[in-house]
Amino acid sequence: GLENDRVQFAHMSGWPLESIRSPTLILHGTLDKDVPIADAEFAHDQIAGSEMVRLEGADHSMVAVRYKELNAFIEAFISRLQGAGTPPSP
């Protein structure tokens, strides 16, 4: 799987991140060795109005290990959208 990911990513051209118009929350661990935090920061810089949360000490397994904390960030993000009258994207 990982080797296939590397092959596929090598053939991808730039993604039009600046075209994203839906509310976007980016959660990234500061110790992720599989996906550099610079990738998340780049996406955040390109996606207008995006929110980024850097999870100190979290690595690539944060979804399994820190899911309660991630769920709280996601719930708060959705609540802010609902409070602003912006429906979450499907």
Helices and strands as residue ranges (DSSP letters): H 2-11, G 17-19, E 25-29, H 37-46, E 51-55, H 62-65, H 67-83
